[in-house]
Amino acid sequence: MVFDPDTSEPAALLDGTAVTAARTGASSALSARLLAREDASVLAVLGTGVQARSHARAMCRVRPIRQIRVAGRDPAKAAALADELASVVETDVRTVSTYAEALDGADIVAATTHSLEPVIRRPWLAPGVHITSAGYHPAGREVADATVAQALVCAESRQATLAPFPAGSNDLLIPIRDRPDHGRARVRGAG
């Protein structure tokens, strides 16, 4: 709900799911605009839900994406998402059968899964790839330890990212817990 500041009357009723999808996709796209290589043009979308859709659309607005590879646990949902994206973005959109295949040679990764096990593993990544991890599972994570250990991690807020459940990022909290030397990883945040 949005209220008029003068009268306190309701001015708008907004769909929280839609606002969250747009905001998260836009934040990730901003990170790609600021941090990905200028020539980044191959996008791997991991996941098939609302966040996958918003991330793909937003990334195409900030980078000259020439190819999108969609991978998910359910091949039918991945194919449906690829078809949907192909109808709204002007780029080559294809479904691939594995996360490794989607990541092979990708310049930008939009991970939007609810995975228990990491879907992003260091051997599957090209040098210089930009990864946004927006998916969440209370007991899981999207990014494997070796990737985190070798990455420059940029977050909106270091304090929030490293906070305990439910605010923190398991992608960072689990490696730090399991390997305390990861706690010295380069985690940069605005707060």
Secondary structure as UniProt FT lines:
FT   STRAND          2..3
FT   TURN            5..7
FT   STRAND          10..12
FT   HELIX           16..35
FT   TURN            38..39
FT   STRAND          42..46
FT   HELIX           50..62
FT   STRAND          67..71
FT   HELIX           75..86
FT   TURN            87..88
FT   STRAND          92..95
FT   HELIX           99..103
FT   TURN            104..105
FT   STRAND          108..111
FT   HELIX           122..124
FT   TURN            127..128
FT   STRAND          130..133
FT   TURN            138..139
FT   HELIX           145..149
FT   STRAND          153..155
FT   HELIX           158..161
FT   TURN            165..167
FT   HELIX           170..178
FT   HELIX           180..184
FT   STRAND          187..189
//
